[in-house]
Amino acid sequence: MDRQNKLIENDQESIGTLSEKMKGRIGPEEKVKQEKIIPYLREVLGYKLMDFEVPVKFGRMTKFADIVISIIEDHRKVPYIVVECKAPGEIKSDDWLQAESYAQRLGASYFIVTDGTKTGWVWFKTGERQGESKQIKSDLIPHAELQKEGEALVKFEDLSSLSRVIQQSHDIIRNEEGRDPAESFDEMSKLLFAKMKDERDVKNKRKREREFRIKTDKRGKVIDTVGSVADRVRKLFEDAKKDFPKIYAEVESKTARKLVSINLKDNTIYQIVGIVEPYTLLETGADKHGIDIKGAMFEIFLKGTFRGPLGQFFTPREIIDFMIVLLIQKIMKLF
């Protein structure tokens, strides 16, 4: 139990560091990443498995790779491309060395240094040793369909990987909608509810293909629109409420029967679907240490989101465990 608590503490520290790093105003680098770089990687090259602000360990030091694109090999998520993002016009001649170090540490086959401009994409094939990576021409750029990324959904391997995806989604809601943490958490929960409904229907053969996704053609090019994706997700949420009517019944009854719905802009929903789509929530359970990933993630974010001015706190896991031990000892003395 001590080991499990320590692992959760480490993940909480990692998530806290990530939150601080991603908090605050949107700078030119983040703006170009959201508006130019991610859409190109997703809609033109066809990549779906993207992780953002990925921690990379160098001894005792931790740095963060802007974007790590992964592919699926033998049902495992494998780092494939590291993307180093820069503000327009700010690419320096030695920036590729930092991106190379991330790619080598993560075992990624390629890395990119880009400022999002039409000519500002520099691709490299990762070398075995420092400084040995080679720049590649545009006709050798790997597209998603060539790597057979496929339609299989990926399980979250640990708490940190799930938390990064949820944190990125929260930041989109904050930046696009200006919502406070509690509202953001509420809307994110609705989207996850719709996502699980979608997965459950496919698993139970109620439908043939997933709807919580951005549809692409055989070459990986997006054929969906922002509006069509948002409409499907809203319908999924309404259908999920019909399947589990008790979940929102009490809330609706306390608000004069005002129906609970997803209150986000189409573009916000579209961006979050692009981030969450490749992963499975239904099949994500415990990690290799026995920690319930979804449960622990919600516990961490609930603590941070609903710690209000009146001093409300969730009881720490360690105190719960201590109270259970004391209770067991008391019971044992009775026999």
Backbone as numpy.savetxt, mean C-alpha at the origin, in Angstrom:
# Nx Ny Nz CAx CAy CAz Cx Cy Cz
5.40 -14.70 23.39 4.57 -13.49 23.39 5.43 -12.24 23.39
6.56 -12.24 24.17 7.47 -11.10 24.20 8.05 -10.84 22.82
8.39 -11.94 22.12 8.95 -11.80 20.77 7.93 -11.18 19.83
6.68 -11.62 19.94 5.63 -11.09 19.08 5.42 -9.60 19.35
5.39 -9.21 20.62 5.21 -7.80 20.96 6.37 -6.96 20.45
7.59 -7.52 20.54 8.77 -6.80 20.07 8.69 -6.58 18.56
8.23 -7.58 17.84 8.10 -7.46 16.38 7.09 -6.37 16.03
5.98 -6.32 16.77 4.97 -5.29 16.51 5.53 -3.91 16.84
6.30 -3.81 17.94 6.91 -2.54 18.30 7.84 -2.06 17.19
8.62 -2.98 16.62 9.54 -2.61 15.54 8.77 -2.10 14.33
7.65 -2.77 14.02 6.83 -2.34 12.90 6.19 -0.99 13.18
5.76 -0.76 14.44 5.18 0.52 14.79 6.20 1.64 14.62
7.44 1.36 15.01 8.51 2.36 14.87 8.76 2.65 13.40
8.78 1.59 12.59 8.99 1.76 11.15 7.87 2.55 10.53
6.61 2.24 10.92 5.46 2.94 10.37 5.47 4.40 10.83
5.85 4.63 12.08 5.93 6.00 12.57 6.94 6.82 11.79
8.12 6.24 11.53 9.13 6.91 10.73 8.61 7.22 9.34
7.93 6.25 8.76 7.36 6.44 7.43 6.32 7.55 7.43
5.47 7.58 8.45 4.42 8.59 8.51 5.03 9.99 8.60
6.08 10.13 9.43 6.72 11.43 9.55 7.36 11.85 8.23
7.95 10.88 7.55 8.63 11.16 6.28 7.64 11.61 5.23
6.40 11.04 5.25 5.42 11.32 4.22 4.44 12.42 4.61
4.61 12.96 5.81 3.67 13.97 6.32 4.05 15.36 5.80
3.08 16.26 5.79 3.39 17.64 5.49 3.04 18.04 4.07
3.63 19.16 3.66 3.26 19.73 2.37 3.79 18.86 1.22
3.15 19.01 0.05 3.58 18.28 -1.14 4.62 19.11 -1.87
5.84 18.61 -1.94 6.90 19.32 -2.63 6.88 19.01 -4.12
7.74 19.65 -4.89 7.77 19.41 -6.34 8.11 17.98 -6.71
8.96 17.33 -5.92 9.31 15.94 -6.20 8.10 15.02 -6.02
7.35 15.19 -4.92 6.17 14.37 -4.67 5.09 14.66 -5.71
4.97 15.91 -6.12 3.97 16.30 -7.10 4.23 15.61 -8.45
5.48 15.64 -8.90 5.79 15.01 -10.18 5.67 13.49 -10.09
5.94 12.94 -8.91 5.79 11.49 -8.72 4.33 11.08 -8.88
3.43 11.84 -8.25 2.00 11.50 -8.30 1.38 11.78 -9.67
1.78 12.87 -10.30 1.12 13.30 -11.53 1.76 12.77 -12.80
3.05 12.45 -12.78 3.74 12.04 -14.00 4.33 10.63 -13.92
5.10 10.37 -12.87 5.88 9.14 -12.83 5.00 7.91 -12.61
4.17 7.95 -11.57 3.32 6.79 -11.28 2.35 6.51 -12.43
1.65 7.52 -12.98 0.77 7.23 -14.12 1.50 6.59 -15.31
2.73 7.04 -15.60 3.48 6.45 -16.72 3.82 4.99 -16.44
4.30 4.71 -15.23 4.67 3.34 -14.88 3.45 2.42 -14.90
2.32 2.95 -14.46 1.12 2.12 -14.34 0.35 2.04 -15.66
0.13 3.17 -16.31 -0.78 3.20 -17.45 -0.09 2.95 -18.79
1.20 3.24 -18.89 1.92 3.02 -20.15 2.72 1.72 -20.10
3.50 1.55 -19.03 4.31 0.33 -18.92 3.53 -0.84 -18.32
2.42 -0.55 -17.63 1.53 -1.62 -17.18 1.86 -2.24 -15.84
2.72 -1.61 -15.02 3.07 -2.20 -13.73 2.02 -1.87 -12.67
1.70 -2.85 -11.83 0.70 -2.68 -10.78 1.29 -2.79 -9.38
2.27 -3.66 -9.23 2.83 -3.91 -7.89 3.88 -2.85 -7.57
3.43 -1.76 -6.98 4.33 -0.68 -6.60 4.26 -0.45 -5.10
5.42 -0.37 -4.47 5.51 0.02 -3.07 6.23 1.36 -3.01
5.81 2.20 -2.07 6.33 3.56 -1.99 7.07 3.78 -0.68
8.13 4.59 -0.74 8.94 4.88 0.45 9.35 3.58 1.14
9.99 2.71 0.38 10.38 1.39 0.88 11.69 1.48 1.67
11.70 1.02 2.92 12.94 1.09 3.71 14.00 0.15 3.17
15.23 0.67 3.08 16.38 -0.11 2.61 17.45 -0.02 3.68
17.85 -1.17 4.22 18.80 -1.21 5.33 20.24 -1.18 4.82
21.05 -0.30 5.41 22.49 -0.27 5.18 23.15 -0.30 6.56
23.38 -1.52 7.07 23.88 -1.64 8.43 22.84 -1.12 9.41
23.23 -0.15 10.24 22.30 0.43 11.20 21.49 1.57 10.60
21.86 1.98 9.39 21.18 3.10 8.75 20.04 2.59 7.86
18.91 3.31 7.87 17.78 3.00 7.00 17.51 4.18 6.08
17.49 3.91 4.78 17.11 4.91 3.80 15.83 4.45 3.13
15.24 5.31 2.31 13.95 4.98 1.70 14.02 5.14 0.19
13.68 4.05 -0.52 13.56 4.11 -1.97 12.21 4.69 -2.33
12.18 5.63 -3.27 10.93 6.32 -3.61 9.85 5.34 -4.08
10.19 4.51 -5.05 9.25 3.51 -5.57 9.99 2.22 -5.84
9.40 1.11 -5.46 9.93 -0.21 -5.83 8.83 -0.97 -6.54
9.08 -1.33 -7.80 8.15 -2.12 -8.59 8.54 -3.59 -8.45
7.55 -4.43 -8.22 7.80 -5.86 -8.06 7.05 -6.65 -9.13
7.52 -7.87 -9.39 6.81 -8.81 -10.24 6.59 -10.08 -9.43
5.76 -10.97 -9.95 5.46 -12.22 -9.26 6.26 -13.36 -9.88
7.01 -14.05 -9.07 7.75 -15.23 -9.49 7.49 -16.35 -8.49
6.98 -17.47 -8.98 6.67 -18.61 -8.10 5.78 -18.18 -6.94
4.77 -17.35 -7.25 3.78 -16.88 -6.27 4.38 -15.99 -5.19
5.57 -15.45 -5.46 6.22 -14.54 -4.51 6.42 -13.18 -5.17
6.35 -12.14 -4.36 6.60 -10.79 -4.84 8.10 -10.52 -4.80
8.66 -10.19 -5.96 10.11 -10.02 -6.08 10.41 -8.60 -6.57
11.27 -7.82 -5.86 11.65 -6.48 -6.34 12.25 -6.56 -7.74
11.80 -5.67 -8.62 12.24 -5.74 -10.02 12.83 -4.43 -10.53
12.20 -3.31 -10.19 12.70 -2.00 -10.62 12.65 -1.03 -9.44
13.75 -0.33 -9.20 13.80 0.75 -8.21 13.72 2.07 -8.96
12.86 2.97 -8.47 12.68 4.26 -9.13 13.11 5.38 -8.19
14.09 6.16 -8.62 14.55 7.32 -7.88 13.92 8.55 -8.50
13.05 9.24 -7.74 12.29 10.37 -8.27 12.96 11.69 -7.92
12.99 12.60 -8.89 13.56 13.92 -8.70 12.58 14.99 -9.17
12.73 16.20 -8.63 11.93 17.32 -9.12 12.40 17.68 -10.53
11.53 18.25 -11.36 11.92 18.60 -12.73 13.19 19.43 -12.80
14.12 18.97 -13.62 15.37 19.70 -13.83 16.41 19.51 -12.75
16.17 18.59 -11.79 17.09 18.44 -10.66 17.86 17.12 -10.67
17.91 16.43 -11.79 18.70 15.20 -11.88 20.18 15.58 -11.95
20.97 14.99 -11.05 22.42 15.23 -11.03 23.13 14.02 -11.62
24.36 14.23 -12.03 25.11 13.19 -12.75 25.37 11.96 -11.90
25.43 12.12 -10.57 25.74 10.98 -9.71 24.52 10.41 -8.98
23.32 10.87 -9.34 22.10 10.36 -8.69 21.92 8.87 -8.92
22.43 8.36 -10.04 22.23 6.95 -10.35 22.95 6.03 -9.36
24.00 6.55 -8.70 24.74 5.72 -7.75 23.89 5.37 -6.53
23.09 6.33 -6.07 22.20 6.06 -4.94 21.13 5.05 -5.34
20.52 5.26 -6.52 19.50 4.33 -7.00 20.11 2.94 -7.20
21.35 2.89 -7.69 22.02 1.61 -7.87 22.19 0.88 -6.54
22.58 1.63 -5.49 22.79 0.99 -4.18 21.49 0.39 -3.65
20.35 1.08 -3.87 19.06 0.55 -3.46 18.74 -0.73 -4.24
18.95 -0.68 -5.57 18.62 -1.83 -6.42 19.48 -3.03 -6.05
20.74 -2.81 -5.80 21.63 -3.93 -5.43 21.24 -4.50 -4.08
20.92 -3.64 -3.13 20.54 -4.11 -1.79 19.24 -4.91 -1.84
18.29 -4.48 -2.68 17.00 -5.15 -2.76 16.99 -6.30 -3.75
18.02 -6.41 -4.58 18.08 -7.47 -5.59 17.21 -7.18 -6.80
17.01 -5.89 -7.11 16.19 -5.50 -8.26 17.01 -5.53 -9.54
16.42 -6.00 -10.63 17.13 -6.16 -11.90 17.40 -4.83 -12.58
16.54 -3.84 -12.36 16.67 -2.55 -13.04 16.47 -1.42 -12.05
16.94 -0.22 -12.44 16.60 0.98 -11.69 16.51 2.16 -12.65
15.75 3.17 -12.19 15.49 4.36 -13.01 15.78 5.60 -12.18
16.33 6.61 -12.84 16.40 7.95 -12.26 15.57 8.84 -13.17
14.56 9.51 -12.61 13.66 10.29 -13.46 13.13 11.53 -12.75
12.89 12.59 -13.55 12.22 13.78 -13.04 10.83 13.92 -13.65
10.38 12.87 -14.36 9.04 12.85 -14.90 8.87 13.57 -16.22
9.89 14.28 -16.69 9.79 14.97 -17.97 9.98 13.98 -19.11
9.64 14.39 -20.32 9.66 13.49 -21.47 11.05 12.90 -21.71
12.08 13.69 -21.53 13.46 13.21 -21.76 14.17 12.82 -20.47
13.50 13.00 -19.35 14.16 12.77 -18.06 13.94 11.39 -17.47
14.11 10.34 -18.31 14.01 8.97 -17.84 15.30 8.24 -18.18
16.09 7.93 -17.16 17.36 7.24 -17.39 17.27 5.84 -16.78
17.33 4.82 -17.63 17.17 3.42 -17.21 18.52 2.73 -17.12
18.65 1.85 -16.11 19.89 1.09 -15.93 19.58 -0.38 -15.69
20.44 -1.24 -16.17 20.45 -2.65 -15.79 21.40 -2.76 -14.62
20.93 -3.30 -13.50 21.71 -3.32 -12.27 22.93 -4.23 -12.39
24.10 -3.69 -12.05 25.33 -4.47 -12.07 25.55 -5.19 -10.76
26.47 -6.13 -10.75 26.72 -6.92 -9.54 27.45 -6.11 -8.48
28.38 -5.22 -8.90 29.14 -4.43 -7.94 28.90 -2.95 -8.19
29.26 -2.15 -7.19 29.03 -0.71 -7.26 29.71 -0.11 -8.48
28.95 0.68 -9.23 29.49 1.36 -10.39 29.47 0.55 -11.67
29.01 -0.71 -11.60 29.05 -1.58 -12.78 27.73 -1.59 -13.57
26.70 -0.90 -13.06 25.42 -0.89 -13.77 25.55 -0.16 -15.10
24.77 -0.62 -16.10 24.87 -0.08 -17.45 23.55 0.59 -17.85
23.68 1.79 -18.43 22.49 2.47 -18.94 21.97 1.72 -20.17
20.64 1.61 -20.27 20.05 0.86 -21.38 19.22 1.79 -22.26
19.06 1.41 -23.51 18.30 2.21 -24.48 16.80 1.97 -24.32
16.02 2.86 -24.90 14.57 2.83 -24.74 13.95 1.55 -25.28
14.55 0.95 -26.33 13.95 -0.26 -26.89 14.18 -1.49 -26.02
14.98 -1.35 -24.96 15.24 -2.46 -24.04 14.51 -2.30 -22.70
13.71 -1.25 -22.60 12.96 -1.02 -21.37 11.95 -2.16 -21.16
11.96 -2.80 -19.98 11.04 -3.91 -19.73 9.61 -3.44 -19.47
8.65 -3.99 -20.20 7.24 -3.71 -19.97 6.65 -4.82 -19.10
5.54 -4.50 -18.44 4.95 -5.46 -17.51 4.52 -6.74 -18.20
3.95 -6.62 -19.41 3.43 -7.82 -20.06 4.55 -8.79 -20.44
5.75 -8.25 -20.66 6.88 -9.12 -21.00 7.32 -9.95 -19.80
7.01 -9.47 -18.60 7.41 -10.17 -17.38 6.30 -11.08 -16.85
5.18 -11.13 -17.59 4.06 -12.00 -17.22 3.63 -11.76 -15.78
3.39 -10.48 -15.49 3.00 -10.11 -14.13 1.73 -10.84 -13.70
0.82 -11.04 -14.64 -0.35 -11.87 -14.36 -1.40 -11.23 -13.49
-2.45 -12.01 -13.22 -3.61 -11.53 -12.47 -3.63 -12.03 -11.03
-2.65 -12.84 -10.64 -2.65 -13.38 -9.28 -2.47 -12.27 -8.26
-3.25 -12.33 -7.17 -3.12 -11.35 -6.10 -2.05 -11.80 -5.12
-1.35 -10.85 -4.57 -0.21 -11.13 -3.70 -0.58 -10.95 -2.24
-0.19 -11.89 -1.40 -0.40 -11.77 0.05 0.61 -10.78 0.63
0.17 -10.01 1.63 1.11 -9.17 2.35 1.99 -10.07 3.21
3.29 -9.88 3.08 4.23 -10.77 3.78 4.38 -10.43 5.25
4.22 -9.15 5.58 4.39 -8.73 6.97 3.58 -7.47 7.22
3.59 -7.04 8.46 2.81 -5.88 8.87 3.29 -4.61 8.18
4.60 -4.46 8.03 5.15 -3.24 7.43 4.69 -3.06 5.99
4.66 -4.15 5.22 4.27 -4.04 3.81 2.81 -3.61 3.68
1.92 -4.15 4.53 0.52 -3.75 4.50 0.37 -2.30 4.97
1.09 -1.94 6.01 0.98 -0.60 6.57 1.45 0.46 5.58
2.48 0.15 4.79 2.94 1.12 3.79 1.85 1.40 2.76
1.16 0.35 2.34 0.09 0.52 1.34 -1.06 1.33 1.93
-1.46 1.03 3.16 -2.55 1.76 3.81 -2.14 3.21 4.05
-0.89 3.43 4.47 -0.42 4.79 4.73 -0.42 5.62 3.45
0.02 5.02 2.34 0.02 5.72 1.07 -1.41 6.10 0.66
-2.35 5.19 0.91 -3.76 5.46 0.58 -4.31 6.58 1.46
-3.97 6.56 2.75 -4.39 7.62 3.66 -3.86 8.97 3.18
-2.62 8.99 2.73 -2.02 10.25 2.28 -2.71 10.80 1.04
-3.17 9.90 0.17 -3.91 10.35 -1.02 -5.22 11.01 -0.59
-5.93 10.39 0.36 -7.18 10.97 0.85 -6.92 12.33 1.49
-5.86 12.42 2.27 -5.53 13.69 2.93 -5.18 14.77 1.89
-4.34 14.41 0.92 -3.88 15.40 -0.06 -4.97 15.80 -1.05
-5.79 14.83 -1.46 -6.81 15.11 -2.47 -8.09 15.67 -1.87
-8.41 15.26 -0.64 -9.70 15.61 -0.06 -9.60 16.57 1.14
-8.40 16.66 1.73 -8.24 17.51 2.90 -8.94 16.98 4.14
-9.07 15.64 4.24 -9.79 15.03 5.36 -8.88 14.90 6.59
-9.50 14.94 7.78 -8.74 14.69 9.00 -8.53 13.19 9.15
-7.65 12.75 10.07 -7.32 11.32 10.19 -8.52 10.41 10.42
-9.48 10.84 11.25 -10.64 10.00 11.54 -11.50 9.80 10.29
-11.73 10.88 9.54 -12.51 10.78 8.31 -11.78 9.93 7.27
-10.48 10.13 7.20 -9.67 9.36 6.26 -9.73 7.87 6.57
-9.63 7.54 7.85 -9.71 6.14 8.27 -11.07 5.55 7.92
-12.12 6.33 8.13 -13.49 5.88 7.84 -13.65 5.57 6.35
-13.18 6.46 5.49 -13.31 6.24 4.05 -12.44 5.08 3.59
-11.25 4.96 4.16 -10.37 3.86 3.78 -10.98 2.53 4.16
-11.65 2.48 5.30 -12.31 1.25 5.74 -13.39 0.82 4.76
-14.13 1.80 4.22 -15.17 1.48 3.23 -14.56 0.87 1.97
-13.43 1.44 1.53 -12.78 0.91 0.33 -12.27 -0.51 0.56
-11.72 -0.77 1.74 -11.25 -2.13 2.04 -12.41 -3.10 2.14
-13.55 -2.63 2.65 -14.77 -3.44 2.72 -15.21 -3.85 1.32
-15.18 -2.89 0.38 -15.53 -3.17 -1.01 -14.54 -4.12 -1.66
-13.27 -3.95 -1.34 -12.22 -4.82 -1.89 -12.42 -6.27 -1.44
-12.72 -6.47 -0.17 -12.92 -7.83 0.34 -14.18 -8.46 -0.24
-15.21 -7.65 -0.45 -16.43 -8.14 -1.11 -16.10 -8.66 -2.51
-15.29 -7.92 -3.23 -14.90 -8.29 -4.59 -14.13 -9.61 -4.59
-13.16 -9.73 -3.70 -12.36 -10.96 -3.62 -13.23 -12.15 -3.24
-14.13 -11.95 -2.30 -14.98 -13.04 -1.82 -15.90 -13.54 -2.94
-16.43 -12.62 -3.74 -17.32 -13.02 -4.82 -16.60 -13.85 -5.87
-15.36 -13.48 -6.18 -14.59 -14.26 -7.17 -14.24 -15.63 -6.59
-13.84 -15.65 -5.33 -13.47 -16.91 -4.70 -14.67 -17.86 -4.63
-15.85 -17.33 -4.36 -17.06 -18.15 -4.27 -17.74 -18.37 -5.62
-17.04 -17.91 -6.68 -17.53 -18.10 -8.06 -18.87 -17.42 -8.32
-19.12 -16.30 -7.62 -20.31 -15.51 -7.90 -20.10 -14.63 -9.13
-18.83 -14.45 -9.50 -18.48 -13.76 -10.75 -17.11 -14.25 -11.20
-16.78 -13.99 -12.45 -15.57 -14.57 -13.03 -14.34 -13.70 -12.82
-14.49 -12.39 -12.83 -13.31 -11.53 -12.73 -13.51 -10.44 -11.70
-12.40 -9.93 -11.20 -12.43 -8.89 -10.18 -12.88 -7.55 -10.78
-13.54 -6.76 -9.94 -13.99 -5.44 -10.35 -13.25 -4.32 -9.63
-12.63 -4.65 -8.49 -11.84 -3.66 -7.76 -10.46 -3.62 -8.41
-10.41 -3.02 -9.59 -9.16 -2.96 -10.34 -9.26 -1.94 -11.45
-8.10 -1.61 -12.02 -8.04 -0.76 -13.20 -7.79 -1.68 -14.39
-8.74 -1.79 -15.27 -8.66 -2.75 -16.37 -7.63 -2.32 -17.41
-6.90 -3.31 -17.93 -5.89 -3.07 -18.94 -6.07 -4.04 -20.10
-5.45 -3.73 -21.24 -5.50 -4.66 -22.36 -4.37 -5.68 -22.23
-4.17 -6.50 -23.25 -3.18 -7.57 -23.17 -1.76 -7.05 -23.05
-1.52 -5.83 -23.47 -0.18 -5.24 -23.38 0.01 -4.45 -22.09
-1.02 -4.43 -21.26 -0.91 -3.74 -19.99 -1.33 -2.29 -20.04
-1.82 -1.80 -21.18 -2.24 -0.41 -21.28 -3.65 -0.24 -20.70
-3.85 0.82 -19.92 -5.12 1.05 -19.24 -6.23 1.33 -20.25
-7.36 0.63 -20.11 -8.52 0.85 -20.97 -9.72 1.34 -20.15
-9.54 1.52 -18.86 -10.58 2.02 -17.97 -10.56 3.55 -17.95
-11.58 4.13 -17.36 -11.59 5.57 -17.08 -11.66 5.77 -15.57
-11.32 6.97 -15.14 -11.40 7.28 -13.71 -12.82 7.08 -13.21
-13.79 7.53 -13.99 -15.19 7.43 -13.58 -15.70 6.00 -13.52
-15.31 5.17 -14.48 -15.80 3.79 -14.51 -15.26 2.99 -13.33
-13.99 3.24 -12.97 -13.41 2.55 -11.81 -14.14 2.97 -10.54
-14.34 4.28 -10.36 -15.01 4.79 -9.16 -16.44 4.25 -9.06
-17.15 4.21 -10.18 -18.53 3.70 -10.17 -18.59 2.24 -9.75
-17.66 1.43 -10.24 -17.65 0.00 -9.87 -17.37 -0.17 -8.38
-16.45 0.62 -7.85 -16.10 0.51 -6.42 -17.28 0.93 -5.55
-17.96 2.00 -5.94 -19.14 2.43 -5.16 -20.22 1.35 -5.16
-20.42 0.72 -6.31 -21.42 -0.35 -6.38 -21.00 -1.55 -5.53
-19.70 -1.86 -5.55 -19.19 -2.95 -4.71 -19.50 -2.69 -3.24
-19.30 -1.44 -2.82 -19.57 -1.09 -1.42 -21.05 -1.25 -1.08
-21.93 -0.79 -1.98 -23.36 -0.92 -1.74 -23.78 -2.39 -1.69
-23.20 -3.21 -2.57 -23.51 -4.64 -2.56 -22.97 -5.31 -1.29
-21.81 -4.85 -0.83 -21.23 -5.41 0.40 -22.11 -5.10 1.60
-22.70 -3.91 1.63 -23.62 -3.55 2.72 -24.84 -4.46 2.73
-25.30 -4.87 1.54 -26.45 -5.77 1.46 -26.08 -7.16 1.97
-24.85 -7.59 1.70 -24.40 -8.90 2.18 -24.23 -8.92 3.70
-23.80 -7.78 4.25 -23.56 -7.69 5.71 -24.29 -6.45 6.24
-25.62 -6.51 6.31 -26.43 -5.33 6.64 -26.21 -4.78 8.04
-25.74 -5.61 8.97 -25.60 -5.16 10.35 -24.41 -4.23 10.55
-23.45 -4.26 9.65 -22.21 -3.49 9.86 -22.48 -2.00 9.92
-23.30 -1.48 9.02 -23.58 -0.04 8.99 -25.00 0.30 9.44
-25.77 -0.70 9.84 -27.17 -0.46 10.21 -27.29 0.50 11.39
-26.46 0.30 12.42 -26.55 1.15 13.61 -26.18 2.59 13.29
-25.14 2.77 12.46 -24.72 4.12 12.09 -25.83 4.83 11.33
-26.44 4.12 10.38 -27.51 4.73 9.58 -28.74 5.03 10.41
-29.03 4.18 11.40 -30.20 4.41 12.25 -30.02 5.64 13.14
-28.77 5.96 13.51 -28.50 7.11 14.37 -28.41 8.42 13.59
-28.43 8.33 12.27 -28.34 9.54 11.45 -29.60 9.71 10.60
-30.75 9.41 11.21 -32.05 9.55 10.54 -32.08 8.79 9.22
-31.52 7.57 9.28 -31.52 6.70 8.11 -30.73 7.25 6.92
-29.82 8.18 7.21 -28.95 8.68 6.14 -28.00 7.56 5.73
-28.04 7.17 4.48 -27.27 6.02 4.03 -25.78 6.30 4.04
-25.02 5.31 4.50 -23.56 5.41 4.48 -23.07 5.10 3.08
-22.23 5.96 2.54 -21.68 5.75 1.20 -20.22 6.19 1.17
-19.54 5.88 0.09 -18.15 6.31 -0.08 -18.15 7.77 -0.48
-17.59 8.62 0.36 -17.60 10.06 0.13 -16.22 10.55 -0.32
-15.80 10.09 -1.46 -14.51 10.46 -2.04 -14.69 10.83 -3.51
-13.81 11.67 -4.01 -13.83 12.03 -5.43 -13.44 10.82 -6.28
-13.88 10.83 -7.52 -13.57 9.72 -8.43 -12.06 9.50 -8.54
-11.30 10.59 -8.68 -9.86 10.47 -8.87 -9.17 9.90 -7.63
-9.68 10.23 -6.44 -9.13 9.68 -5.21 -9.33 8.16 -5.17
-10.54 7.73 -5.49 -10.83 6.29 -5.52 -9.94 5.59 -6.53
-9.80 6.20 -7.70 -8.98 5.63 -8.78 -7.53 5.42 -8.33
-6.96 6.43 -7.69 -5.57 6.33 -7.24 -5.39 5.22 -6.20
-6.33 5.13 -5.28 -6.22 4.13 -4.22 -6.40 2.72 -4.78
-7.33 2.56 -5.71 -7.51 1.25 -6.35 -6.20 0.82 -7.01
-5.51 1.76 -7.66 -4.25 1.44 -8.30 -3.19 0.94 -7.33
-3.25 1.41 -6.09 -2.28 0.99 -5.08 -2.66 -0.34 -4.44
-3.95 -0.50 -4.11 -4.41 -1.66 -3.34 -4.70 -2.87 -4.21
-5.07 -2.63 -5.46 -5.53 -3.69 -6.37 -4.70 -4.96 -6.41
-3.35 -4.89 -6.49 -2.57 -6.13 -6.69 -2.55 -7.08 -5.50
-3.03 -6.63 -4.33 -2.89 -7.42 -3.11 -4.20 -8.09 -2.71
-4.08 -9.17 -1.96 -5.26 -9.84 -1.42 -5.39 -9.55 0.06
-6.57 -9.08 0.46 -6.87 -8.91 1.88 -7.49 -10.18 2.44
-8.23 -10.87 1.60 -8.95 -12.07 2.03 -7.99 -13.18 2.45
-6.90 -13.32 1.70 -5.96 -14.42 1.96 -4.81 -14.02 2.87
-4.72 -12.74 3.22 -3.66 -12.29 4.12 -4.03 -12.62 5.55
-3.23 -13.46 6.20 -3.53 -13.86 7.57 -2.39 -13.52 8.51
-1.78 -14.54 9.08 -0.66 -14.35 10.00 0.66 -14.41 9.24
1.66 -13.68 9.72 2.97 -13.74 9.10 3.75 -14.93 9.67
5.03 -15.03 9.32 5.83 -16.17 9.75 6.04 -16.24 11.25
5.76 -15.12 11.95 5.91 -15.09 13.41 4.58 -15.31 14.12
3.51 -15.55 13.34 2.21 -15.81 13.94 1.40 -14.57 14.26
1.85 -13.39 13.80 1.13 -12.15 14.06 0.02 -11.98 13.05
-1.20 -11.71 13.52 -2.33 -11.43 12.64 -2.09 -10.08 11.98
-1.73 -10.08 10.70 -1.28 -8.86 10.02 -2.38 -7.82 9.96
-3.58 -8.20 9.51 -4.67 -7.22 9.39 -5.06 -6.67 10.75
-5.17 -7.55 11.74 -5.56 -7.11 13.07 -4.56 -6.15 13.69
-3.27 -6.49 13.57 -2.23 -5.64 14.14 -2.16 -4.29 13.43
-2.36 -4.30 12.10 -2.32 -3.06 11.34 -3.44 -2.12 11.79
-4.67 -2.65 11.92 -5.78 -1.81 12.35 -5.55 -1.31 13.78
-4.96 -2.13 14.62 -4.68 -1.71 15.99 -3.74 -0.51 15.99
-2.69 -0.56 15.18 -1.71 0.52 15.12 -2.34 1.81 14.61
-3.08 1.72 13.52 -3.67 2.92 12.94 -4.81 3.48 13.79
-5.56 2.60 14.46 -6.61 3.07 15.35 -6.01 3.86 16.52
-4.89 3.38 17.04 -4.25 4.08 18.15 -3.87 5.50 17.74
-3.29 5.62 16.54 -2.87 6.94 16.09 -4.01 7.83 15.66
-5.08 7.24 15.12 -6.17 8.02 14.56 -7.13 8.53 15.61
-7.45 7.71 16.60 -8.51 8.05 17.54 -7.99 8.38 18.94
-6.76 8.80 19.04 -6.23 9.24 20.33 -6.60 10.71 20.48
-7.74 10.96 21.09 -8.34 12.29 21.06 -7.96 13.16 22.24
-8.50 14.38 22.27 -8.19 15.35 23.32 -8.75 14.96 24.68
-9.70 14.05 24.72 -10.28 13.64 26.00 -9.47 12.55 26.68
-8.36 12.17 26.02 -7.47 11.19 26.64 -7.84 9.75 26.40
-8.63 9.49 25.34 -9.01 8.11 25.05 -7.81 7.36 24.49
-7.58 6.15 24.97 -6.48 5.33 24.48 -6.94 3.89 24.35
-6.40 3.19 23.36 -6.60 1.75 23.29 -5.65 1.10 24.29
-6.13 0.09 25.00 -5.30 -0.60 25.97 -4.14 -1.29 25.26
-2.88 -1.00 25.65 -1.75 -1.62 24.98 -1.79 -3.14 25.10
-1.31 -3.80 24.07 -1.30 -5.27 24.03 -0.56 -5.86 25.23
0.54 -5.21 25.65 1.34 -5.74 26.76 0.54 -5.77 28.06
-0.28 -4.73 28.29 -1.10 -4.68 29.52 -2.19 -5.74 29.46
-2.76 -5.93 28.28 -3.78 -6.99 28.12 -3.19 -8.35 28.46
-1.99 -8.63 27.92 -1.34 -9.91 28.20 -1.06 -10.07 29.69
-0.59 -8.98 30.35 -0.29 -9.02 31.78 -1.55 -9.31 32.60
-2.66 -8.67 32.22 -3.92 -8.87 32.93 -4.41 -10.31 32.77
-4.22 -10.88 31.59 -4.63 -12.27 31.37 -3.81 -13.22 32.24
-2.50 -12.97 32.33 -1.63 -13.81 33.17 -2.08 -13.74 34.63
-2.34 -12.52 35.12 -2.80 -12.36 36.51 -4.11 -13.10 36.74
-5.01 -13.00 35.78 -6.31 -13.66 35.91 -6.15 -15.17 35.97
-5.28 -15.71 35.12 -5.04 -17.16 35.12 -4.46 -17.60 36.46
-3.53 -16.80 37.00 -2.91 -17.15 38.29 -3.96 -17.15 39.39
-4.87 -16.19 39.37 -5.93 -16.13 40.37 -6.84 -17.37 40.28
-7.17 -17.72 39.05 -8.03 -18.90 38.85 -7.34 -20.15 39.34
-6.05 -20.29 39.04 -5.29 -21.48 39.43 -5.26 -21.63 40.97
-5.23 -20.53 41.69 -5.19 -20.59 43.17 -6.50 -21.08 43.76
-7.56 -21.01 42.98 -8.85 -21.45 43.47 -8.98 -22.98 43.45
-8.09 -23.65 42.75 -8.18 -25.12 42.62 -7.05 -25.81 43.35
